[in-house]
Amino acid sequence: MKLAMITGASSGLGLAMTEELLAQGWYCITIQRSTRGLEGLLKEYGVIQMPLPDSRRQGRGALEVIHQDLRDCAALPEFLEGLYARVLDILGTSGKPEALWLILNAATLDPVAPLAQADSKALENHLSLNLLSPMIFISAFERIFASVAGRAGFAGAGVKESSPGGSGAPGGLRPDSTRPQTGGALRAESSRLGPDRASGPGGSGAPADSASQSERAPGVPGSVRDAGSGAPGASQEAGAGAPGASREAGAGAPGARAETLRVDKRIIAVSSGAALHAYPGWAAYCASKAGLDQVMDAAAQEAGVSGSGTFFRAIAPGVVDTPMQEVIRSRGPEQFPMVQRFRDLYSTGGLSSPAQAAAKVLSLAAQGKEGYLRLDVRTA
């Protein structure tokens, strides 16, 4: 199984990358505030039950959609504990985990204005979404997935293969038992994208007991739930994949052994030319993208020290025909003095389509064995 988490996937480049990965057979989990652009993919790829065995899946992609406001950085640590525990469980039950990618795409351009005119709350929201939330995602990723060896390879501490009759699926991989337990504040969407429902085909038209089935099986993909996972103080019984689930019986059972799991672990951040070149009216955007490049570089160096085996890629997709470009063209020269350049690019066909940019970004993301690379689709 190849699994990717993508932030900001409801439109533009994020949606196109999700479509491309699903077509390649990836298991995709998308996280975003607005999910209205994902209805079609949910009908085709949505997951409401346990992943089918490889022999039945036949390389078909699968999709889970999670609603989360990434500007609310205070809520992210608990959210990510639950999300990443879920990912460990999905990888563990897949039998053949191959790749684990985190694609940091969610971003805003606003405020587009001279810094002297920028609203302080807008600046705070901008930096929370574009810079602080990616830092929190990366921090939790490197901590929680430390038990998953990257391609460099090391014995995954706390990653166990269950013995026959032990807890979990045969050969299942389970998270380390030393992390604090949390139910995970996850919220999902149905195919109609109503709040607090498991994503997947059928949505509200699914069998009436599908939600209760999910609650009875906390580790089942597609059963992303509210904080608390269905009951006050619910601990997600041992073996459900929650951080802190001890699995002492399984881990200590005769025949249990440490597993060296070699997975292609990558964190991909969508960068921008604005990370390298300052534009008047884009002070916040330039700062957040430059900062994100530096975060990725520093995190890659830290990964080299820790031996986590994670590859880091910051990739500038070029000028892409997305809703962000519509925002740019709508602003006046008093807000963004260089607006005419972007209007001309649009009118002369100088923008890449999201699908074209997504294919190039994902191709570049998979390349290289260096710890950190900053790449641009226009020059790579």
ABEGO torsion letter per residue (X at the ends): XBBBBBBGAABEAAAAAAAAAAAAGBBBBBBBABAAAAAAAAAAABBABBBBBAAAAGGBBBBBBBBBBAABAAAAAAAAAAAAAAAAAAAAAAGBBABBBBBBABBBAOBBBBAAABBAAAAAAAAAAAAAAAAAAAAAAAAAAAABBBAAEBBBBGBBBBBBGBBEBBGBBBBBAABBBBAEBBBBBBAAGBBGBBBEBGEAABBAAAAAAAAABAABBGABBBBGGGBBGBAGBBGAGBBGBAGAAAAABBGBBBBBBBBBBBBBBBBBAAAABBBBGAAAAAAAAAAAAAAAAAAAAAAAAAGAGBBBBBBBAEBBBBAAAAAAAABBAAABAAAAAAAAAAAAGABBBAAAAAAAAAAAAABEABABBBBBAAAX
